[in-house]
């Protein structure tokens, strides 16, 4: 069974990346896992690097 | 600053002119020409120190993101004449700022002061307010319906709904909301004789600075009482977070605390009001987009986002370079003053297809209206939630809407939006 989808949050602005929803505006299809997003990807709202996101429970 | 990089004098005068932001069309023509011919040029407007006019989306993001290289607080954070800057510095013991809020701060203060309320503004926290905000939105849709089939959407609805939300969040009683609205409009409409404290054109003069300082003092007096109350009776509201906040185990500096309230009590509603009324104005002029929304309410988040880009209620912020650097192949010297022209960035043809078309299906729609980098708007998630909820409640009942007169924007080059949007409508 696949792992449950997770949420990742930007420490600067609070943007939430939800793996289940993806982010079509960013070209990330629903179901795109955090690990599959390129390491040089940045927060779409403020430009914070991917490394400065935290996994959060919502 | 080499003269060969100057933008035409007439363009420089336009981009500092509050009236140009009210009329907008000519301003956008100027920005379009600048993006094409001299996207990072020097503006020399009468009465102002020279500054770089940054008109391209990518350059605005670059400056915003590099917040150690480009400071907010070293010089005036908004367009200020030499005379007004002198008057402010004389009044404030050498500081170029009448208030000291997050937008006037750099690190480490900016980080420390932002962290005080950051969690409060996170999506998972403001989601707790959703039910209450929906109740408030329904009240205002009902109020609009009570007008029959005509109202001034800006004055009768859009000014009041976000005001009520943020004042409830701050714990300001409803009876004081008219006073808060008036003070906000005096501050952001300081150049507009319909809105400012004196009823005359006086911004950016010594007299204008004095008038704005009186408004700031009135705000501070009001929020001082709120602070004392929340220190004695703390709750989990935003005012308590500010009143009881500590930095390095010390209570907040009083002036910074008062400034924190002021930014929340002004930017916390005026920008959302401007965007909401500007979005409705745009829909009145783009009935094809209204029809799409009626057919598919799932497009409402797109309406909110496009309204934010379209209105761009914060027209500019200033930055200054902390070291010599290069941008777009041009040498920026330490101490140079720079204007981030958000309205221009949000019409940048390299970033937005058909940028002068109001399009609720625009995708992607990454704009710079909320800023970028460490100073990105702290209240952006609240603002989006408020607008989405309001539009959901409105479109559930609204059958048609059109302009019923001439809509007008305020005269302001900093925070600017509609001051009147007369509409004729049918509601179920």
Boltz contact constraints between the chains, C-beta under 6 A:
constraints:
  - contact:
      token1: [A, 13]
      token2: [B, 376]
      max_distance: 6.0
  - contact:
      token1: [A, 14]
      token2: [B, 122]
      max_distance: 6.0
  - contact:
      token1: [A, 14]
      token2: [B, 123]
      max_distance: 6.0
  - contact:
      token1: [A, 14]
      token2: [B, 381]
      max_distance: 6.0
  - contact:
      token1: [A, 16]
      token2: [B, 123]
      max_distance: 6.0
  - contact:
      token1: [A, 25]
      token2: [B, 364]
      max_distance: 6.0
  - contact:
      token1: [A, 44]
      token2: [B, 366]
      max_distance: 6.0
  - contact:
      token1: [A, 46]
      token2: [B, 372]
      max_distance: 6.0
  - contact:
      token1: [A, 46]
      token2: [B, 373]
      max_distance: 6.0
  - contact:
      token1: [A, 46]
      token2: [B, 376]
      max_distance: 6.0
  - contact:
      token1: [A, 47]
      token2: [B, 65]
      max_distance: 6.0
  - contact:
      token1: [A, 47]
      token2: [B, 372]
      max_distance: 6.0
  - contact:
      token1: [A, 47]
      token2: [B, 373]
      max_distance: 6.0
  - contact:
      token1: [A, 58]
      token2: [B, 124]
      max_distance: 6.0
